[in-house]
Amino acid sequence: MPVYKYKSFEEAEKALWNFNPDEAYIDRVAELWDFADELNPIKYPRGVFKFKTIQEANKHREEIERAHALKVMARKKCE
């Protein structure tokens, strides 16, 4: 495994980026997200919700996901 030297943190950060992802890379990322979802799934409220606009629906989803993230962060602080 080669060792790389960088002049700045930004240069080192750029080295982590994958500008040309292949199918295997995309599969690994999908597996990672599936694993994360299995470890800590988001509980969405049951039922059917009506929204006047897609923006309103997106805001509702974001609020649920933000509340979940805050709950996870609070749990980590207690540990």
C-alpha positions, 0 to 999 in steps of 0.5 A, spaced: 500 500 500 503 506 497 504 512 502 502 519 499 504 526 502 500 532 501 501 539 502 495 541 505 488 538 508 484 540 502 489 536 497 488 530 502 481 531 502 481 531 494 485 524 494 479 521 497 474 523 492 472 518 487 471 522 480 469 516 476 465 511 480 465 504 477 459 499 478 463 496 484 464 502 487 456 504 487 454 497 489 459 498 496 456 505 497 449 502 497 451 496 501 454 501 506 447 505 506 443 499 507 447 497 513 447 503 516 439 503 515 439 496 519 443 499 524 439 505 526 432 505 521 428 511 521 421 510 524 416 514 519 409 515 522 404 510 519 398 513 515 397 517 509 399 524 509 396 529 504 400 535 502 398 541 497 405 541 494 412 537 493 415 542 497 411 541 503 411 534 503 419 534 502 419 539 509 415 534 512 420 528 511 426 532 512 423 534 519 422 527 521 429 525 519 432 531 523 428 529 529 431 522 528 438 525 527 437 529 533 435 523 537 441 519 535 445 525 537 442 525 544 443 518 545 450 518 543 451 524 548 448 520 554 453 514 553 
